[in-house]
Amino acid sequence: MTIGLAYSWLTFQCLFVFLSFSTIIWLLIFSLRLGKTLARHNPRNNRFNFNLREVTKLPLVSIVIPARNEEMYVKRCIDTILSQSYPHLEVLVIDDDSSDSTAKILREIRDNRFKTITVKDPPTGWARKSWASHVGFMNCSGDLILFTDADSCYLDRNSILNCVMYMQKHSVDVLTGVPLLELKDFCSKMVMPLFNLFSTFLSDLVTSGYVKNHSNLVGSFFITRRPLLDQINGFEPVKESIQEDTDIGEILSQINIEIKSVKIDTMISSMWSRNYKTLKQGITRIVAYDVIKKSKGVIALCMLLFGLVAFPYVLLFVEASTIFQHTSVDSISLKIIGWTAGLCLIPCIGHLVVNFLKHKVSFAYLALTFPASLFLLSLLLSNFISLHFRSSQSNLSWKENKYEIVRGTYTDKIIKRVND
Protein backbone atom coordinates (compact mmCIF):
# COMPACT_ATOMS: atom_id res chain seq x y z
CA MET A 1 0.00 0.00 0.00
CA THR A 2 1.25 3.50 -0.76
CA ILE A 3 0.22 6.89 0.50
CA GLY A 4 0.03 9.15 -2.54
CA LEU A 5 3.16 9.47 -4.58
CA ALA A 6 5.89 10.42 -2.13
CA TYR A 7 5.68 7.94 0.76
CA SER A 8 5.28 4.23 1.33
CA TRP A 9 2.94 3.09 4.09
CA LEU A 10 5.84 2.22 6.44
CA THR A 11 7.54 5.56 5.80
CA PHE A 12 4.30 7.38 6.46
CA GLN A 13 3.82 5.54 9.76
CA CYS A 14 7.35 6.38 10.91
CA LEU A 15 6.93 10.03 9.92
CA PHE A 16 3.57 10.29 11.65
CA VAL A 17 4.90 8.80 14.89
CA PHE A 18 7.97 11.06 14.88
CA LEU A 19 6.04 14.23 14.06
CA SER A 20 3.36 13.44 16.65
CA PHE A 21 5.93 12.71 19.37
CA SER A 22 7.92 15.87 18.54
CA THR A 23 4.77 17.97 18.62
CA ILE A 24 3.82 16.60 22.05
CA ILE A 25 7.28 17.33 23.44
CA TRP A 26 7.18 20.87 22.08
CA LEU A 27 3.77 21.43 23.65
CA LEU A 28 5.20 20.23 26.95
CA ILE A 29 8.18 22.56 26.61
CA PHE A 30 6.00 25.55 25.87
CA SER A 31 3.62 24.78 28.72
CA LEU A 32 6.38 24.20 31.30
CA ARG A 33 9.08 26.63 30.27
CA LEU A 34 7.84 29.43 28.07
CA GLY A 35 4.52 29.71 29.86
CA LYS A 36 6.32 29.95 33.19
CA THR A 37 8.78 32.50 31.82
CA LEU A 38 6.05 34.71 30.41
CA ALA A 39 4.12 34.54 33.68
CA ARG A 40 7.17 35.53 35.70
CA HIS A 41 7.80 38.52 33.42
CA ASN A 42 4.26 39.80 33.94
CA PRO A 43 4.53 42.97 36.08
CA ARG A 44 1.38 41.95 37.96
CA ASN A 45 3.27 38.89 39.21
CA ASN A 46 6.15 40.90 40.63
CA ARG A 47 7.04 39.24 43.92
CA PHE A 48 9.09 42.12 45.26
CA ASN A 49 6.46 44.79 45.83
CA PHE A 50 7.08 45.25 49.55
CA ASN A 51 6.78 48.06 52.03
CA LEU A 52 9.72 48.55 54.38
CA ARG A 53 7.30 48.63 57.29
CA GLU A 54 6.49 44.98 56.62
CA VAL A 55 9.93 43.99 57.93
CA THR A 56 10.84 44.98 61.46
CA LYS A 57 14.56 44.19 61.32
CA LEU A 58 17.04 43.97 58.47
CA PRO A 59 20.01 41.71 59.28
CA LEU A 60 23.61 42.24 58.28
CA VAL A 61 24.28 40.74 54.85
CA SER A 62 27.80 39.57 54.05
CA ILE A 63 28.53 39.48 50.32
CA VAL A 64 31.27 37.03 49.37
CA ILE A 65 32.83 37.51 45.91
CA PRO A 66 35.53 35.05 44.80
CA ALA A 67 37.64 36.73 42.11
CA ARG A 68 40.45 35.37 39.98
CA ASN A 69 41.77 37.48 37.09
CA GLU A 70 38.59 39.54 36.87
CA GLU A 71 40.07 42.90 35.88
CA MET A 72 37.39 43.35 33.20
CA TYR A 73 34.37 43.14 35.50
CA VAL A 74 35.27 43.25 39.20
CA LYS A 75 35.04 47.04 39.60
CA ARG A 76 31.63 47.13 37.92
CA CYS A 77 30.43 44.40 40.27
CA ILE A 78 31.65 46.09 43.44
CA ASP A 79 30.46 49.55 42.43
CA THR A 80 26.91 48.31 41.81
CA ILE A 81 26.91 46.39 45.11
CA LEU A 82 28.20 49.33 47.15
CA SER A 83 25.48 51.46 45.51
CA GLN A 84 22.75 49.19 46.86
CA SER A 85 20.05 50.74 49.04
CA TYR A 86 20.35 47.96 51.63
CA PRO A 87 21.62 49.61 54.83
CA HIS A 88 23.60 46.77 56.46
CA LEU A 89 26.25 45.33 54.14
CA GLU A 90 29.77 44.01 54.32
CA VAL A 91 31.53 43.10 51.09
CA LEU A 92 34.38 40.58 51.03
CA VAL A 93 36.29 40.01 47.81
CA ILE A 94 38.48 36.92 47.92
CA ASP A 95 41.31 37.63 45.49
CA ASP A 96 42.37 34.16 44.39
CA ASP A 97 46.00 34.92 43.55
CA SER A 98 45.11 36.97 40.46
CA SER A 99 47.91 37.53 37.97
CA ASP A 100 46.28 40.49 36.18
CA SER A 101 45.38 43.92 37.59
CA THR A 102 42.52 42.66 39.78
CA ALA A 103 44.48 43.24 43.00
CA LYS A 104 45.40 46.79 41.95
CA ILE A 105 41.76 47.59 41.18
CA LEU A 106 40.67 46.24 44.56
CA ARG A 107 43.29 48.30 46.42
CA GLU A 108 41.87 51.50 44.93
CA ILE A 109 38.36 50.94 46.32
CA ARG A 110 37.71 53.05 49.41
CA ASP A 111 34.67 52.06 51.44
CA ASN A 112 34.50 51.00 55.09
CA ARG A 113 32.04 48.23 54.16
CA PHE A 114 34.56 46.67 51.79
CA LYS A 115 37.61 44.52 52.36
CA THR A 116 39.83 42.22 50.31
CA ILE A 117 41.33 38.90 51.37
CA THR A 118 44.10 37.51 49.19
CA VAL A 119 44.63 33.76 49.07
CA LYS A 120 47.39 31.83 47.37
CA ASP A 121 47.35 28.17 46.38
CA PRO A 122 44.54 26.34 48.20
CA PRO A 123 45.27 23.42 50.52
CA THR A 124 45.70 20.00 48.96
CA GLY A 125 42.39 18.56 47.81
CA TRP A 126 40.62 21.91 47.45
CA ALA A 127 39.44 23.40 44.17
CA ARG A 128 40.25 27.10 43.91
CA LYS A 129 36.64 28.36 43.74
CA SER A 130 35.52 26.20 46.66
CA TRP A 131 38.48 27.34 48.78
CA ALA A 132 37.92 31.03 47.99
CA SER A 133 34.22 30.69 48.87
CA HIS A 134 35.10 28.87 52.10
CA VAL A 135 37.60 31.58 53.09
CA GLY A 136 34.91 34.18 52.53
CA PHE A 137 32.46 32.20 54.65
CA MET A 138 34.98 31.83 57.49
CA ASN A 139 35.79 35.56 57.53
CA CYS A 140 32.35 37.12 57.19
CA SER A 141 30.07 38.05 60.07
CA GLY A 142 26.61 38.52 58.55
CA ASP A 143 23.47 36.67 59.57
CA LEU A 144 22.81 36.26 55.86
CA ILE A 145 25.55 35.40 53.38
CA LEU A 146 25.24 36.24 49.69
CA PHE A 147 27.59 34.45 47.28
CA THR A 148 27.94 36.14 43.93
CA ASP A 149 30.38 36.17 41.02
CA ALA A 150 32.84 38.94 40.25
CA ASP A 151 31.33 39.42 36.79
CA SER A 152 27.84 40.11 38.17
CA CYS A 153 26.17 43.50 37.83
CA TYR A 154 23.40 44.68 40.15
CA LEU A 155 21.12 46.58 37.79
CA ASP A 156 18.56 47.61 40.41
CA ARG A 157 19.82 49.37 43.53
CA ASN A 158 17.08 47.60 45.53
CA SER A 159 18.13 44.11 44.42
CA ILE A 160 19.51 42.96 47.76
CA LEU A 161 16.84 44.76 49.77
CA ASN A 162 14.08 43.07 47.76
CA CYS A 163 15.61 39.62 48.17
CA VAL A 164 16.20 39.97 51.91
CA MET A 165 12.68 41.29 52.47
CA TYR A 166 11.32 38.36 50.50
CA MET A 167 13.28 35.94 52.69
CA GLN A 168 12.06 37.64 55.85
CA LYS A 169 8.43 37.81 54.83
CA HIS A 170 8.20 34.23 53.54
CA SER A 171 10.60 32.61 56.06
CA VAL A 172 12.95 31.43 53.31
CA ASP A 173 16.24 29.84 54.35
CA VAL A 174 17.98 29.79 50.96
CA LEU A 175 17.15 32.10 48.05
CA THR A 176 18.57 31.85 44.55
CA GLY A 177 17.75 32.88 41.00
CA VAL A 178 19.13 33.03 37.48
CA PRO A 179 20.47 36.49 36.56
CA LEU A 180 20.14 38.01 33.13
CA LEU A 181 22.93 36.35 31.14
CA GLU A 182 24.99 38.90 29.23
CA LEU A 183 26.05 37.61 25.82
CA LYS A 184 28.95 39.50 24.26
CA ASP A 185 30.27 37.31 21.45
CA PHE A 186 28.78 35.82 18.28
CA CYS A 187 28.92 32.18 19.36
CA SER A 188 27.25 32.82 22.71
CA LYS A 189 24.48 34.87 21.10
CA MET A 190 23.86 32.06 18.65
CA VAL A 191 24.00 29.14 21.08
CA MET A 192 22.94 30.20 24.57
CA PRO A 193 19.22 30.95 23.95
CA LEU A 194 18.77 27.47 22.48
CA PHE A 195 20.87 25.87 25.21
CA ASN A 196 18.90 27.63 27.95
CA LEU A 197 15.57 26.70 26.36
CA PHE A 198 16.27 22.97 26.65
CA SER A 199 18.38 22.90 29.82
CA THR A 200 15.75 24.82 31.79
CA PHE A 201 13.05 22.56 30.35
CA LEU A 202 14.86 19.54 31.78
CA SER A 203 15.09 21.34 35.11
CA ASP A 204 11.37 22.13 35.03
CA LEU A 205 10.58 18.46 34.54
CA VAL A 206 12.19 17.77 37.90
CA THR A 207 11.12 20.71 39.95
CA SER A 208 8.68 23.59 40.11
CA GLY A 209 8.39 26.35 42.74
CA TYR A 210 10.01 25.21 45.97
CA VAL A 211 12.82 22.81 45.25
CA LYS A 212 12.63 19.59 47.23
CA ASN A 213 15.31 16.91 47.12
CA HIS A 214 16.82 18.63 44.13
CA SER A 215 19.68 21.06 43.77
CA ASN A 216 18.81 24.31 42.09
CA LEU A 217 21.42 26.70 43.50
CA VAL A 218 22.81 29.22 41.04
CA GLY A 219 26.41 30.05 41.89
CA SER A 220 26.27 33.59 40.55
CA PHE A 221 23.61 34.50 43.12
CA PHE A 222 22.42 32.70 46.23
CA ILE A 223 21.68 33.90 49.77
CA THR A 224 21.68 31.56 52.74
CA ARG A 225 21.27 31.90 56.46
CA ARG A 226 24.60 31.46 58.19
CA PRO A 227 23.56 28.62 60.57
CA LEU A 228 22.89 26.39 57.55
CA LEU A 229 26.48 26.71 56.32
CA ASP A 230 27.73 26.31 59.90
CA GLN A 231 25.76 23.06 60.07
CA ILE A 232 27.48 21.58 57.00
CA ASN A 233 30.90 23.13 57.77
CA GLY A 234 30.85 25.62 54.91
CA PHE A 235 32.30 24.41 51.65
CA GLU A 236 34.28 21.57 53.22
CA PRO A 237 31.92 18.86 51.84
CA VAL A 238 32.34 20.18 48.27
CA LYS A 239 36.00 21.12 48.41
CA GLU A 240 36.90 19.04 45.34
CA SER A 241 33.85 19.92 43.27
CA ILE A 242 33.92 21.51 39.83
CA GLN A 243 30.34 22.74 40.44
CA GLU A 244 30.37 23.65 44.11
CA ASP A 245 27.09 25.57 43.92
CA THR A 246 25.17 22.55 42.59
CA ASP A 247 26.73 20.24 45.16
CA ILE A 248 26.02 22.63 48.05
CA GLY A 249 22.43 22.70 46.88
CA GLU A 250 22.26 18.90 46.90
CA ILE A 251 23.65 18.74 50.43
CA LEU A 252 21.13 21.31 51.69
CA SER A 253 18.32 19.38 50.00
CA GLN A 254 19.47 16.18 51.68
CA ILE A 255 18.97 17.78 55.10
CA ASN A 256 15.49 18.93 54.02
CA ILE A 257 16.31 22.60 53.43
CA GLU A 258 14.03 24.22 50.88
CA ILE A 259 15.72 26.30 48.19
CA LYS A 260 13.52 29.02 46.79
CA SER A 261 14.17 30.18 43.24
CA VAL A 262 12.81 33.59 42.24
CA LYS A 263 12.92 35.92 39.27
CA ILE A 264 15.96 38.20 39.49
CA ASP A 265 16.87 38.74 35.83
CA THR A 266 15.51 42.28 35.88
CA MET A 267 17.67 43.12 38.91
CA ILE A 268 20.96 41.30 38.35
CA SER A 269 23.03 40.30 35.34
CA SER A 270 26.12 38.13 35.01
CA MET A 271 28.47 36.64 32.46
CA TRP A 272 28.58 32.95 31.66
CA SER A 273 30.49 32.63 28.43
CA ARG A 274 32.56 35.61 27.34
CA ASN A 275 33.88 34.27 24.03
CA TYR A 276 34.17 31.02 22.11
CA LYS A 277 36.89 29.75 24.47
CA THR A 278 34.85 30.21 27.65
CA LEU A 279 31.69 28.91 25.93
CA LYS A 280 33.53 25.71 25.11
CA GLN A 281 34.99 25.54 28.63
CA GLY A 282 31.56 26.02 30.19
CA ILE A 283 29.99 23.22 28.17
CA THR A 284 32.96 20.94 28.90
CA ARG A 285 32.48 21.62 32.62
CA ILE A 286 28.79 20.74 32.42
CA VAL A 287 29.55 17.48 30.59
CA ALA A 288 32.35 16.59 33.02
CA TYR A 289 30.08 17.10 35.99
CA ASP A 290 27.40 14.96 34.32
CA VAL A 291 29.89 12.15 33.70
CA ILE A 292 31.21 12.30 37.27
CA LYS A 293 27.71 12.16 38.72
CA LYS A 294 26.67 9.41 36.29
CA SER A 295 23.73 11.57 35.33
CA LYS A 296 21.80 11.31 32.08
CA GLY A 297 21.30 15.05 31.65
CA VAL A 298 23.72 15.47 28.74
CA ILE A 299 22.26 12.46 26.93
CA ALA A 300 18.74 13.87 27.37
CA LEU A 301 19.88 17.28 26.16
CA CYS A 302 21.49 15.76 23.06
CA MET A 303 18.34 13.79 22.30
CA LEU A 304 16.22 16.93 22.56
CA LEU A 305 18.56 18.96 20.36
CA PHE A 306 18.75 16.24 17.74
CA GLY A 307 15.11 15.14 17.75
CA LEU A 308 13.47 18.55 18.07
CA VAL A 309 15.82 20.83 16.17
CA ALA A 310 18.51 19.22 14.02
CA PHE A 311 16.61 16.21 12.64
CA PRO A 312 13.44 18.10 11.56
CA TYR A 313 15.58 20.38 9.37
CA VAL A 314 17.28 17.38 7.78
CA LEU A 315 13.91 15.67 7.38
CA LEU A 316 12.44 18.77 5.75
CA PHE A 317 15.27 18.81 3.21
CA VAL A 318 14.78 15.11 2.42
CA GLU A 319 11.00 15.49 2.14
CA ALA A 320 11.32 18.49 -0.16
CA SER A 321 13.83 16.66 -2.35
CA THR A 322 11.53 13.61 -2.54
CA ILE A 323 8.47 15.65 -3.46
CA PHE A 324 10.28 17.72 -6.06
CA GLN A 325 11.14 14.51 -7.90
CA HIS A 326 7.45 13.95 -8.63
CA THR A 327 5.46 15.82 -11.23
CA SER A 328 2.38 15.89 -8.99
CA VAL A 329 2.10 15.87 -5.21
CA ASP A 330 -0.73 14.39 -3.15
CA SER A 331 -2.39 16.27 -0.30
CA ILE A 332 -1.03 13.98 2.42
CA SER A 333 2.54 14.59 1.30
CA LEU A 334 1.94 18.33 1.41
CA LYS A 335 0.49 18.04 4.91
CA ILE A 336 3.51 16.03 6.07
CA ILE A 337 5.98 18.55 4.68
CA GLY A 338 3.92 21.40 6.14
CA TRP A 339 3.91 19.69 9.54
CA THR A 340 7.69 19.22 9.35
CA ALA A 341 8.18 22.86 8.34
CA GLY A 342 6.10 23.87 11.36
CA LEU A 343 8.36 21.83 13.64
CA CYS A 344 11.34 23.62 12.13
CA LEU A 345 9.78 26.98 12.98
CA ILE A 346 8.93 26.11 16.60
CA PRO A 347 12.55 26.13 17.90
CA CYS A 348 13.00 29.47 16.14
CA ILE A 349 10.02 30.82 18.11
CA GLY A 350 11.41 29.36 21.34
CA HIS A 351 14.81 30.86 20.54
CA LEU A 352 13.13 34.20 19.86
CA VAL A 353 11.14 34.30 23.11
CA VAL A 354 14.00 33.17 25.36
CA ASN A 355 16.36 35.57 23.62
CA PHE A 356 13.99 38.51 24.00
CA LEU A 357 13.15 37.82 27.64
CA LYS A 358 16.51 36.65 28.96
CA HIS A 359 19.33 37.89 26.75
CA LYS A 360 18.17 40.96 24.81
CA VAL A 361 20.27 40.37 21.68
CA SER A 362 19.32 40.79 18.04
CA PHE A 363 16.42 38.74 16.70
CA ALA A 364 18.56 37.96 13.65
CA TYR A 365 20.22 35.15 15.59
CA LEU A 366 17.06 33.04 15.43
CA ALA A 367 17.93 32.39 11.77
CA LEU A 368 20.93 30.46 13.09
CA THR A 369 18.86 28.01 15.12
CA PHE A 370 19.79 25.00 12.98
CA PRO A 371 23.58 25.63 12.94
CA ALA A 372 23.37 26.43 16.66
CA SER A 373 21.86 23.00 17.33
CA LEU A 374 24.62 21.30 15.31
CA PHE A 375 27.29 23.34 17.10
CA LEU A 376 25.88 22.41 20.52
CA LEU A 377 25.51 18.75 19.60
CA SER A 378 29.10 18.57 18.41
CA LEU A 379 30.43 20.15 21.62
CA LEU A 380 28.28 18.03 23.92
CA LEU A 381 28.93 14.72 22.19
CA SER A 382 32.66 15.24 21.62
CA ASN A 383 33.20 16.13 25.27
CA PHE A 384 30.95 13.33 26.51
CA ILE A 385 32.80 10.71 24.46
CA SER A 386 36.20 12.09 25.42
CA LEU A 387 35.46 12.23 29.15
CA HIS A 388 33.37 9.08 29.38
CA PHE A 389 35.74 6.69 27.68
CA ARG A 390 39.11 8.16 28.57
CA SER A 391 40.85 5.95 31.12
CA SER A 392 43.57 8.44 32.05
CA GLN A 393 43.39 11.96 33.45
CA SER A 394 42.10 15.01 31.63
CA ASN A 395 42.15 18.72 32.42
CA LEU A 396 39.50 21.38 32.15
CA SER A 397 39.38 25.10 32.83
CA TRP A 398 36.59 27.45 33.81
CA LYS A 399 36.95 31.18 34.43
CA GLU A 400 40.66 30.99 35.19
CA ASN A 401 40.20 27.95 37.46
CA LYS A 402 41.85 24.71 36.37
CA TYR A 403 40.77 21.20 37.31
CA GLU A 404 42.18 17.73 36.81
CA ILE A 405 39.82 14.81 36.32
CA VAL A 406 41.47 11.53 37.29
CA ARG A 407 39.74 8.29 36.39
CA GLY A 408 41.47 5.18 37.62
CA THR A 409 38.53 3.00 36.65
CA TYR A 410 35.05 3.63 35.35
CA THR A 411 33.72 4.13 38.88
CA ASP A 412 36.79 5.84 40.33
CA LYS A 413 36.42 9.49 39.47
CA ILE A 414 38.28 12.07 41.57
CA ILE A 415 38.45 15.81 41.06
CA LYS A 416 41.76 17.42 41.92
CA ARG A 417 43.15 20.91 41.66
CA VAL A 418 45.77 21.65 39.04
CA ASN A 419 48.57 23.86 40.33
CA ASP A 420 49.39 26.84 38.14
N, C-alpha and C positions, 0 to 999 in steps of 0.2 A: 504493500500500500504506500502511496506517496501523498504528500501534502503539497498540492500545487506543483510548481515547477522547480522550486529552489531546494526543498528539503525532503529527505526521506522521513518515514514515520519515526524511526529511532532517533534521528537527529532532532526532529521536532520535539520529541519527548524530553530529550536531554536539555534542549534550549529552554523549554517551558519550565522545567524544574529549576534550572539555574536562575533564570530571570525571576521566577516567583520567589525563590529563596533570597536572592539579592534584594528584591523589593521589600520583603519583610524585614530584613536586617536594616535597610535604610530607614524604614518607618520606625523601627526601634531606636535607631540612633537619633533621629529627629525628635522623637518623643522624649527620650531621656536626656540628651545633651543640649540640642539647640533650643528645645522648649524651656529647659531649665535656665539656660543662659539668657534667653530673652526675658524671662520672668525676673531674673535677678537684676537685669538692667532697667527694669521698669521703675521710674522714680517713686511711684506709689509704694513700691516694696522696699524702699530704703530702710535698712535696719538700724541706722545710726542717727535717727532723729530724736535726740535726747535733750533734756533740760538739765543743766548742771545741778539744780536743786534735787534731782532724783537720786544723786549719789552724795552721801554724807561725808565720805572720806576718800581721798585719792591717794593711793600708796606710792611709795618711791618705785620708779621703774628704772632698772639697770638695763642699758642697751649694750649688748656685746657684739662687736664687729670684728671678726677675723679678717685680716688683710695681708695678702702676699702679692707684691708687685702690682699694686692697684693705683699707680700714679695717674691713670686716665680718669678715674671715677671717684676716688676716695674723698676728695675735698667736696665734690658735689653732694655725696652722701652725708657727710658730717654737717655741712652747712644747712641742708634741709632738715636734718634731725634737730640741730640746735635752734632752728627757727620754729620748732613745734610749739603749740600753745600750751601743751601739758606742763604744769608748774613744777613737778617733782621728777627730775631726770638726772641720771648720771650716765655718761657715755664712756665706754671702755673700748678702745681700739687695740686689738692684739696684733702687733706688727710681727708677722711670721718671717723674720729674717729676710726682709725684702732687699733685693739687689738693685732696684731702680730708685727713683726719687721719692718713694712713698714715705720713708722716715723723715726726710726733709720737709715734706708737705705737712706732716703731722706735727713737727716741732713748731711750725709757724702758727698753729691754731691756738688762740688765747681765749679760754673760757674756763671758769672755775668748775663747771660741770663735766669737763672733758679731761681724760688722761689716757696716756699711751703706755702699753706694756710691751716690751720687745722680748721675743723668745727666739732662741736659736734652734738647733736640731732637737726634735722631740725625743723623749726617752725611747729606748728599744721597745718595739711592739706597738708604738703609737703612730697613727697616720697624722700628718701635719694639721689638717683641718680639725680633726677630733681633739688634738692636743691644744690647739689655739682656743677652741671653744671651751675646753675644760679649764684652761687657765683663766679665761674670762669669768667663768662661773665661780671659780674659787676666790676671785678677787673682787667680785661685785657685792653690793650690800642691799640691793633692792628686794622688796617683797615680791615683786614681779620681775621676771627676766625676759627681755626681748632679744632674740637672736636674729640678726639680719646680715645681709651680705654687703660688702664694701662697694658694690656697683649698684646698690639700690638708690632710689630717689623718692623722697617723700613729697608727693605732688600737692597734697592738702595739708595745711599746717595743723589741722585737727585730727590727723590720722591716728596718732597714738592716743589722744584723748578719747576719740570715738571707740577705739578698740577696748580700752580699759573700762570705759563706762559700760560697754556691752558686757564685758566679763563680770563686772560688779552687779549689774542689774539681773543677769540671767544665771549667776553663780557658775560661771564657766571656769574650769581649771586650766585648760589648754586651748588657746585660740590660734588659728592659722588661716592662711588664704593664699591664693595665687595672685601675685602682682601682675600688672600690665607688663608683658614681655616686650622689651624694646628690640627691634630688629634693624640692624644697621647695614648688613651686607646683602648682596643679591641672593646667595644660596639660602640664607636664613629666611628671607622674605618669601622665597619660593616654597621652602620645605616646611617651616614651622607651623603655619596654619593647618596644613593637612595632618601633620604629626600630632598636633594638639587635639584635632577633631577626633581621631581614633583612640589616642591614649587616654583622653578624658572619658570617652565612651566606655572603655574597658573598666575604668575606675568607677563609673556610675553603675555598672552592672553589679559591682560588689557592695557599694555603699551609697547611701543617700542621707543628707541631713547630718545628724550626729553619727560619728564614726564609731562603730563597736567592733572590737576584735579585728581591727584593720588599721594599718598605718596610713595616715594621710597628712603627715607633717610636711610642710614646705620649708626647706632650709633657708630660703631667702627672707622668710618672715614667720616666726612663731613666738608666742608669748606663753610662758608657763609660770605657775606659782612656784616659788622657790622650794617649799617643802617636798614637792614631787621630785625635783632633781636631787635634793638631799637624800630622799628615800632610795634612789637607785644609784647613788654615788656619782652624780654628774654624768660625764661622758665615758667613764671607766668601762662600762659594759660594751661600748661600741668603739673602743680605742683603735681597732684595726679596720674599721669599716670604710668602704669607699663611698657609701651613702649613709653618713651618720644620722642625718635627719630622719630618713625612712626607718632606720633601725631603732632610734630613740622612740619614734612613734609606735613601733611594734611592741617595745618593752612596756611603754605606758598602757597600751591596749591590753597587754597580758595581765596587768594588775588592775584592770577594770576602770581605767581612767578614760573618760570621754573626751575626744578631740573635736572641737567645733570648728568647722570650716565656714568662713564667711566671705562675702564679696569685698575685695579690697582693691580691685584693679582700676578704680577711679581715684584712689588715694595714694597708691604706691606703685612704682615701676621698678623693674630690675632687668639686668642683662642675663641671658642664658648663653647663647652663642654670639660671638662678636665678629666672626669671620668663618671662612670655610674650615680652617684648622680647628677652631674651638667647637664648631658644629660637629665635626667628625669625632673629636674627643668626647663630646657630650654623649653622642649616640653609642660610642664604644663603651663608655662608663655604664650606661643603662644596660647594654647587652651583657657586660661582665657581671654586673650585679645580678642579673636574671640567671646567668649560668651558675653563679656561686650559690644562689638560693634555690636552684633547681626549680625555678618557676617556669610557667609556660606563657608568660606575658609576651615575650618577643615573638614566639611562634604564632600566638593569636593575632598580634599586630601585623605580622607578615601575611597571614591568611586574609585579614581584612583588607590590607592594601592591595593584595593581588586580586582577590575575588570581587571587590567592590569598586576598584579604580582601574588597575592596570588591565586586567583581563577583559572587561567590557569594551575598552577601546580597541583591543586586538580583535575581539569578536565582531565589533562593528565594522572594522576594516575587512575581515573575512566575509561577513555577510554581504557587504556592499559589493565586493569583488565577485561573489557568487551570483548575485542578482543581476549585475551588469553583463554577465555572460549570457543571459537569456533575453530573447527579443520581447517577451511579455512577462509580466510579473503578477502573480496571484495576490489576492488581498491579504491572505494569512502571512505571506512572506513580508509584505509591507508592514503589517502590524508588528511582526517580530523585529524587524529592523528599526521601526519607530520606538518600540519598547526598549531595545538596546541603546538607541540614541538617548532616550530619556534617562537611562541609568548612567550614561556618560556625563549628562548634564548635572545630575544630582551632586556628585562630589564637588563640582564647580560651585554650586550654590552653597554647599557646606563650607567650602574654602572661603567663599565671599563673606558669609555671615560671621564666621570665626575671625577672619581677618579684620572686618569692619569693627567688631565689638571688642576684640582683644589685642590687636596689633596696630591698627590704624595705618597700614601701608597701602600703596596703590592697588586699585582693583585689577589692574592689568595683569597681576601675577596669577589670577585665577585661570588665565589661558595656559599656564604652565602646570596645571594640575596633573596631567598625564606624565610628563617628564619628572615632576616632583615625586610621584609614586614610584617610578623606576629608580630614581636616585636613592630614595629612602630604602627601598627593598634591597638594593645592592649593598648599601652600608650595613643594614641590619643583618642580612644573610652572611656577608663576608666576615663580619665580626663574630657572629654566632658560630660559624664553622671553625674559624680560627681559634676561638677561645674554648669551644666545646671539645674539640678533638686534639688539641695540642697537649702533649704529655709533659712538656717542660714548662719553664716559667715564661711569662710575658709581662711587658710593662705597659702602663697606660698613664696618661696625664690628664689633668682637669684643672683649669684655672691656676696654673703654675704649681699645682700639687702633683707629685709623681707617686705612682703605686706600682708594686710588684705583685703579680699574681703567680703563686707557686702551686703547682698541681702535681703532687707525688703520684697519686692515683686518681681515678675518676671521682672518688668520694672525698679525697683529701685535698681540700682547697683552702689555702691560707693566704690572707692579705697581709703584706708587709710593706713597710715604708722603704722607699728608695732614697738613699742619701744623695744629696746634690754633689 
